[in-house]
Amino acid sequence: MPLRSTARTSLVELVIEQMERLIADGEWPVGAKIPPEPVLVTQLDVGRNTVREAVRALVHTGMLEPRQGDGTYVRARSGFGAAVQRRLRRAANLETYEVRSCLERDAARHAAERRTDEDLAALREALAVRDRAWADGDADRFVEADLRFHRAVAAAAHNTLLAELYEQFGDALRDAVAAVVGTPLLPDAVRHQFDAHTAIVDAIEARDPEAAERAALAHLAEAAAALRDPADGGDDSGNRGDSGGDDGIAPYAGADGNDGTQEETQR
């Protein structure tokens, strides 16, 4: 067998791998600002050009987001997650709900089969927080509590891929839930759905996967119907379409907002 040359991993690729690992492991959580360029240069023991190229690559994948004059922030835990988020930003609320129903149906079923006592306690607590927010009339807190509840269901399914995929729906789901909650023409039973959410938890507690699946689908169908029929106050105009900025990749923004266009000699 003839010998073949081996590909050499570039310094930039090594830095990209380290940054991806920091994001995936949660050391750089989603929403956090990454260290400024000088700090990364020192910590990684590489030149500024290497840091800039690595950051630009992760900006291109959508994992990082530069904010002029502020710094660079973590936007997604993986390139896959970033791709899902880009697509979701172009989706209408109803489309989001329909895809969400597929995930939540299986999440509820698996949660009923695999949940632990700790999972059940987390679900009951999330349900209580959701109800308190509604009782207090705090719509923003209610939306966040609703998302927390459904993340808890996904976590109780003990499928890391399903949980990660569901997590990518965060912003889109927030908008979709807010659209239902913020529609005053809908009855409170539809906007709140207390009974439906309680039925999901009861079925998970009883380890009844069929009942959990039915409860999850029933509550999502009710909300989707509200979005589908504008006459009932729903809003299917929730297309969040981007302004086309995905194709324009901004350069690395350090703590001072420097876009890094002036290159320095690498170490």
CORLIN-V841070 format. One record per residue. N is the residue number from 1. RES is the residue in three letters. PSI is psi in radians with two decimals (none if undefined). D_FIRST is the distance of its C-alpha to the first C-alpha in Angstrom with 2 decimals. Layout:
# CORLIN-V841070
N|RES|PSI|D_FIRST / N|RES|PSI|D_FIRST
This chain:
# CORLIN-V841070
1|MET|2.20|0.00 / 2|PRO|2.58|3.83 / 3|LEU|2.52|6.55 / 4|ARG|2.58|9.16 / 5|SER|2.52|12.79 / 6|THR|2.48|14.65 / 7|ALA|2.34|17.94 / 8|ARG|2.30|20.98 / 9|THR|2.19|23.81 / 10|SER|2.81|26.98 / 11|LEU|-0.66|30.20 / 12|VAL|-0.76|31.84 / 13|GLU|-0.64|29.34 / 14|LEU|-0.72|29.94 / 15|VAL|-0.71|33.67 / 16|ILE|-0.77|33.43 / 17|GLU|-0.71|31.70 / 18|GLN|-0.75|34.48 / 19|MET|-0.72|37.17 / 20|GLU|-0.66|35.80 / 21|ARG|-0.72|35.80 / 22|LEU|-0.67|39.38 / 23|ILE|-0.81|40.45 / 24|ALA|-0.63|38.75 / 25|ASP|-0.10|40.19 / 26|GLY|0.04|43.62 / 27|GLU|-0.55|44.15 / 28|TRP|1.53|44.61 / 29|PRO|2.78|46.35 / 30|VAL|2.29|46.93 / 31|GLY|-0.23|49.98 / 32|ALA|2.68|49.66 / 33|LYS|2.29|49.56 / 34|ILE|2.81|46.57 / 35|PRO|2.64|47.38 / 36|PRO|2.84|48.36 / 37|GLU|-0.83|45.98 / 38|PRO|-0.64|47.28 / 39|VAL|-0.74|46.81 / 40|LEU|-0.69|43.21 / 41|VAL|-0.77|42.50 / 42|THR|-0.82|43.95 / 43|GLN|-0.66|42.41 / 44|LEU|-0.24|38.87 / 45|ASP|0.84|39.26 / 46|VAL|3.02|37.92 / 47|GLY|2.91|39.64 / 48|ARG|-0.67|41.81 / 49|ASN|-0.70|39.50 / 50|THR|-0.78|36.68 / 51|VAL|-0.77|39.15 / 52|ARG|-0.74|40.49 / 53|GLU|-0.71|37.16 / 54|ALA|-0.77|36.20 / 55|VAL|-0.73|39.63 / 56|ARG|-0.66|39.56 / 57|ALA|-0.72|36.28 / 58|LEU|-0.48|37.90 / 59|VAL|-0.72|41.05 / 60|HIS|-0.67|39.09 / 61|THR|-0.32|37.69 / 62|GLY|0.02|41.26 / 63|MET|-0.54|40.83 / 64|LEU|2.69|43.09 / 65|GLU|2.03|46.29 / 66|PRO|2.44|48.01 / 67|ARG|1.98|51.80 / 68|GLN|2.24|53.48 / 69|GLY|-0.01|55.71 / 70|ASP|-0.82|54.66 / 71|GLY|-2.88|50.98 / 72|THR|2.32|47.82 / 73|TYR|2.67|47.84 / 74|VAL|2.21|45.39 / 75|ARG|-0.53|45.63 / 76|ALA|2.69|43.06 / 77|ARG|-0.26|40.87 / 78|SER|2.87|37.73 / 79|GLY|-0.61|36.51 / 80|PHE|-0.81|37.01 / 81|GLY|-0.69|40.55 / 82|ALA|-0.70|41.28 / 83|ALA|-0.71|40.23 / 84|VAL|-0.76|42.50 / 85|GLN|-0.70|45.34 / 86|ARG|-0.73|45.06 / 87|ARG|-0.68|45.40 / 88|LEU|-0.50|48.24 / 89|ARG|-0.29|50.17 / 90|ARG|0.11|50.49 / 91|ALA|2.55|51.58 / 92|ALA|2.81|55.18 / 93|ASN|-0.71|56.73 / 94|LEU|-0.71|56.92 / 95|GLU|-0.75|53.24 / 96|THR|-0.77|52.45 / 97|TYR|-0.69|54.74 / 98|GLU|-0.71|53.23 / 99|VAL|-0.67|49.67 / 100|ARG|-0.65|51.09 / 101|SER|-0.61|52.71 / 102|CYS|-0.76|49.35 / 103|LEU|-0.78|48.13 / 104|GLU|-0.52|51.45 / 105|ARG|-0.87|51.89 / 106|ASP|-0.62|48.73 / 107|ALA|-0.79|49.40 / 108|ALA|-0.74|52.87 / 109|ARG|-0.86|51.72 / 110|HIS|-0.62|49.02 / 111|ALA|-0.69|51.44 / 112|ALA|-0.52|53.95 / 113|GLU|-0.51|51.42 / 114|ARG|-0.09|49.89 / 115|ARG|2.63|52.47 / 116|THR|3.03|53.62 / 117|ASP|-0.61|57.12 / 118|GLU|-0.70|55.97 / 119|ASP|-0.77|54.66 / 120|LEU|-0.71|58.01 / 121|ALA|-0.70|59.93 / 122|ALA|-0.67|57.92 / 123|LEU|-0.76|58.69 / 124|ARG|-0.70|62.39 / 125|GLU|-0.75|62.58 / 126|ALA|-0.66|60.83 / 127|LEU|-0.70|63.25 / 128|ALA|-0.72|66.21 / 129|VAL|-0.72|65.14 / 130|ARG|-0.79|64.80 / 131|ASP|-0.66|68.29 / 132|ARG|-0.70|69.85 / 133|ALA|-0.70|68.48 / 134|TRP|-0.77|70.00 / 135|ALA|-0.56|73.30 / 136|ASP|-0.13|73.42 / 137|GLY|0.41|72.90 / 138|ASP|1.67|69.90 / 139|ALA|-0.74|67.68 / 140|ASP|-0.77|64.89 / 141|ARG|-0.59|64.73 / 142|PHE|-0.76|64.85 / 143|VAL|-0.80|61.84 / 144|GLU|-0.66|59.81 / 145|ALA|-0.62|61.02 / 146|ASP|-0.76|60.02 / 147|LEU|-0.70|56.46 / 148|ARG|-0.72|56.43 / 149|PHE|-0.83|57.55 / 150|HIS|-0.52|54.82 / 151|ARG|-0.63|52.14 / 152|ALA|-0.65|53.53 / 153|VAL|-0.80|53.13 / 154|ALA|-0.69|49.48 / 155|ALA|-0.64|48.93 / 156|ALA|-0.26|50.62 / 157|ALA|-0.30|48.08 / 158|HIS|0.82|45.48 / 159|ASN|1.84|42.67 / 160|THR|-0.60|41.23 / 161|LEU|-0.75|39.67 / 162|LEU|-0.76|42.98 / 163|ALA|-0.70|44.90 / 164|GLU|-0.73|42.73 / 165|LEU|-0.74|43.00 / 166|TYR|-0.64|46.74 / 167|GLU|-0.57|47.02 / 168|GLN|-0.31|45.74 / 169|PHE|0.02|48.81 / 170|GLY|-1.04|51.14 / 171|ASP|-0.75|52.66 / 172|ALA|-0.71|52.81 / 173|LEU|-0.64|54.40 / 174|ARG|-0.78|56.84 / 175|ASP|-0.72|58.07 / 176|ALA|-0.78|58.29 / 177|VAL|-0.75|60.23 / 178|ALA|-0.60|62.47 / 179|ALA|-0.68|63.23 / 180|VAL|-0.83|64.53 / 181|VAL|-0.60|66.37 / 182|GLY|0.19|67.92 / 183|THR|1.76|69.42 / 184|PRO|-0.38|73.09 / 185|LEU|-0.29|73.93 / 186|LEU|2.54|71.72 / 187|PRO|2.68|73.42 / 188|ASP|-0.59|72.56 / 189|ALA|-0.59|71.15 / 190|VAL|-0.73|68.38 / 191|ARG|-0.58|67.74 / 192|HIS|-0.82|67.79 / 193|GLN|0.79|66.55 / 194|PHE|-0.84|67.60 / 195|ASP|-0.70|67.89 / 196|ALA|-0.75|64.47 / 197|HIS|-0.66|62.70 / 198|THR|-0.66|64.71 / 199|ALA|-0.63|63.74 / 200|ILE|-0.83|60.02 / 201|VAL|-0.72|60.54 / 202|ASP|-0.73|62.82 / 203|ALA|-0.66|60.26 / 204|ILE|-0.73|57.50 / 205|GLU|-0.68|59.89 / 206|ALA|-0.04|60.73 / 207|ARG|0.79|57.03 / 208|ASP|1.61|57.76 / 209|PRO|-0.64|54.67 / 210|GLU|-0.76|56.45 / 211|ALA|-0.65|59.42 / 212|ALA|-0.74|57.25 / 213|GLU|-0.77|55.39 / 214|ARG|-0.75|58.71 / 215|ALA|-0.72|60.26 / 216|ALA|-0.80|57.39 / 217|LEU|-0.64|57.41 / 218|ALA|-0.77|61.22 / 219|HIS|-0.63|61.51 / 220|LEU|-0.63|58.85 / 221|ALA|-0.66|60.42 / 222|GLU|-0.79|63.76 / 223|ALA|-0.70|62.46 / 224|ALA|-0.65|60.45 / 225|ALA|-0.65|63.60 / 226|ALA|-0.67|65.46 / 227|LEU|-0.55|62.90 / 228|ARG|-0.48|62.82 / 229|ASP|1.64|66.60 / 230|PRO|-0.45|68.03 / 231|ALA|-0.43|71.47 / 232|ASP|0.20|71.13 / 233|GLY|0.02|70.22 / 234|GLY|3.01|66.44 / 235|ASP|1.77|64.23 / 236|ASP|0.33|61.30 / 237|SER|0.29|61.28 / 238|GLY|0.59|58.97 / 239|ASN|2.06|56.28 / 240|ARG|0.30|55.12 / 241|GLY|2.34|53.37 / 242|ASP|2.87|51.94 / 243|SER|0.22|53.42 / 244|GLY|0.16|50.10 / 245|GLY|-0.17|49.08 / 246|ASP|-0.51|45.61 / 247|ASP|-0.31|44.30 / 248|GLY|1.85|45.92 / 249|ILE|2.02|43.89 / 250|ALA|2.63|46.20 / 251|PRO|3.00|45.08 / 252|TYR|2.32|45.08 / 253|ALA|2.01|48.62 / 254|GLY|-3.00|49.40 / 255|ALA|-0.48|52.45 / 256|ASP|0.10|54.58 / 257|GLY|0.06|53.17 / 258|ASN|2.23|51.50 / 259|ASP|0.00|48.95 / 260|GLY|0.56|46.86 / 261|THR|-0.33|46.96 / 262|GLN|1.94|47.61 / 263|GLU|2.57|44.37 / 264|GLU|2.77|44.33 / 265|THR|2.26|42.13 / 266|GLN|2.64|39.40 / 267|ARG|none|39.40
